[in-house]
């Protein structure tokens, strides 16, 4: 009986997780939001991400990394295992994954961004292309794992609504 209960609980969690993840529509995400691909043109992908962000009133979250990056895989795994964080990410941001690897360092694109100190690294851009944050993903860790609380705080703070408030406040202070 206990084995059956554990199985049913596990199945429920799996189905709930799959449902929550599919609420964003994983299959409907653009290719540049799903994988690091050294064959993709980051400038074309960035233009498409900005267009989608404007149409859907979201920010663009640029994630720099690669298939070689252990922490990039850990972050993807964390998001898969935390469908509410995944949902919050994709409902508030257009995710743009940019590959950097031995086969393609995307130097021209990377030169347009502030320096990266480690991988994965994230930037938040408005839909108009204004860079508003450079983020070391180590700040999203609690111990050796990514933190749900840190992720929710980060996503909330830099969303369209919150960052507009932050930008307006900083503009008012600079005018005083």
Secondary structure by P-SEA (a helix, b strand, c coil): caaaaaaaaaaaaaaaaaaaaacccccccccccccccccccaaaaaaaaaaaaaaabbbbbbbbbccccaaaaaaaaaaaacaaaaaaaaaccbbbbbbbcccccaaaaaaaccccccccbbbbbccccccccccccccccccccccaaaaaaaaaaacaaaaaaaaaaaaaaaac
